[in-house]
């Protein structure tokens, strides 16, 4: 298998925009088309101070920003629905066990 001859180079500004709080790393890597390990390495380098400190006023497209907010809200709603579904399954199982115990005695 041949090795790659061209590798993408990212500047510090791009790396700083990749570190967005409150957004899942998977969504950031998908949006930026980078590997998960690369994002984690950049975050580690930022903590160590090897990459410039994150700017306070990073310009993110308003459409992307609103889409990320909408996605975060949908994920929260989905997690609540999953928890509710799990509770219903437990309740159903419990009530079926109670019926079996009461009918067999």
C-alpha positions in Angstrom: 0.0 0.0 0.0 1.4 3.4 -1.0 1.9 6.1 1.6 0.2 9.4 1.2 2.2 12.1 -0.4 0.1 15.0 0.8 -1.1 15.7 4.3 -3.5 18.4 5.4 -1.9 21.1 7.5 -4.1 23.0 9.9 -3.3 26.4 11.4 -3.8 27.3 15.0 -7.0 29.3 14.3 -8.6 26.2 12.8 -7.5 24.1 15.7 -8.9 26.6 18.2 -12.3 26.6 16.4 -12.4 22.8 16.6 -12.5 23.0 20.4 -16.1 24.1 21.0 -17.6 23.4 24.4 -21.0 21.8 24.7 -20.7 20.0 21.4 -20.0 16.3 21.1 -16.5 15.5 19.7 -18.1 13.1 17.1 -20.2 16.0 15.6 -17.1 18.3 15.5 -15.0 15.7 13.7 -17.8 14.9 11.2 -18.4 18.6 10.5 -14.7 19.4 10.1 -13.9 16.1 8.3 -11.1 15.2 10.7 -10.3 12.0 12.6 -11.4 11.7 16.3 -7.8 11.2 17.5 -6.7 14.4 15.8 -9.3 16.4 17.7 -8.3 14.8 21.0 -4.7 15.6 20.3 -5.4 19.2 19.5 -7.4 19.6 22.8 -4.5 18.1 24.7 -2.0 20.5 23.0 -4.3 23.4 23.9 -4.4 22.4 27.6 -0.6 22.2 27.5 -0.3 25.6 25.9 1.3 24.3 22.7 -1.4 25.7 20.6 -2.4 29.4 21.0 -4.9 30.1 23.7 -8.5 29.9 22.4 -9.7 33.3 21.2 -12.7 34.7 23.0 -14.4 35.8 19.8 -14.2 33.0 17.3 -16.3 33.7 14.3 -18.5 30.7 13.6 -21.1 31.0 10.9 -24.5 31.8 12.4 -26.1 29.0 10.4 -23.7 26.4 11.8 -24.1 27.8 15.3 -27.9 27.6 15.2 -27.6 24.0 13.7 -25.3 22.9 16.5 -27.7 24.4 19.1 -30.6 22.6 17.5 -28.7 19.4 17.4 -27.8 19.7 21.1 -31.4 20.2 21.9 -32.5 17.2 19.9 -29.9 15.1 21.6 -31.2 16.1 25.0 -34.8 15.3 24.0 -33.7 12.0 22.6 -31.8 11.1 25.8 -35.0 11.9 27.9 -37.1 9.7 25.6 -34.6 6.9 26.0 -34.7 7.2 29.8 -38.5 7.2 29.7 -38.6 4.2 27.5 -36.3 2.3 29.8 -38.5 3.1 32.8 -41.6 1.9 31.0 -39.8 -1.4 30.1 -38.8 -1.9 33.8 -42.3 -1.1 35.0 -43.9 -3.5 32.5 -41.4 -6.2 33.5 -42.1 -5.6 37.2 -45.9 -5.7 36.7 -45.7 -8.9 34.7 -43.7 -10.5 37.5 -46.2 -9.4 40.1 -49.1 -10.8 38.1 -47.3 -14.2 37.7 -46.5 -14.3 41.5 -50.1 -13.5 42.4 -51.7 -15.9 39.9 -49.5 -18.9 40.9 -50.3 -18.7 44.6 
